[in-house]
């Protein structure tokens, strides 16, 4: 990959949102400086979000070559961490991932600030819009099947583990899929 295109992007574009994201997700409680960012990234084994943020910014705001580099960078980082978050996805600042495995977020998803997601979770389908301060538990599935109308999850929502969500969720809710304690065992011949 040609790192010169990354450097040119970083030097020639407005990085206000990108710096705000890196500050909230890595530097925490201190103002952004490049030195602080690099020091945190060097200490932190989990650099997926930092690289994904850069790929996402390049994809959305770069020229054609930078968009291509952003796509390539996004694919490489997804493969390295076993995650599939498309670079076309829009996610607000302070994005956290509890455990890095089996997360899929489609390119048409628009997600607000302070979003937290756990392992083995899928957000996809035609059109999903998620508000601010949303937590999605492990092994959950949020899918929209209607391309003309988005599935909307409001602000301040907690989605419990092992939930299937295919309907709008209003603000200030906790939602989960009810499970039964019934175990079904079928004998096969």
HELIX and SHEET records of a PDB file:
HELIX    1   1 UNK A    3  UNK A   12  1                                  10    
HELIX    2   2 UNK A   16  UNK A   22  1                                   7    
HELIX    3   3 UNK A   23  UNK A   27  3                                   5    
HELIX    4   4 UNK A   34  UNK A   43  1                                  10    
HELIX    5   5 UNK A   48  UNK A   61  1                                  14    
HELIX    6   6 UNK A   64  UNK A   81  1                                  18    
SHEET    1   A 5 UNK A  84  UNK A  85  0                                        
SHEET    2   A 5 UNK A 104  UNK A 105  1                                        
SHEET    3   A 5 UNK A 122  UNK A 125  1                                        
SHEET    4   A 5 UNK A 141  UNK A 144  1                                        
SHEET    5   A 5 UNK A 164  UNK A 165  1                                        
SHEET    1   B 4 UNK A  90  UNK A  91  0                                        
SHEET    2   B 4 UNK A 110  UNK A 111  1                                        
SHEET    3   B 4 UNK A 128  UNK A 130  1                                        
SHEET    4   B 4 UNK A 151  UNK A 153  1                                        
SHEET    1   C 5 UNK A  96  UNK A  97  0                                        
SHEET    2   C 5 UNK A 115  UNK A 117  1                                        
SHEET    3   C 5 UNK A 134  UNK A 136  1                                        
SHEET    4   C 5 UNK A 158  UNK A 159  1                                        
SHEET    5   C 5 UNK A 174  UNK A 175  1                                        
END                                                                             
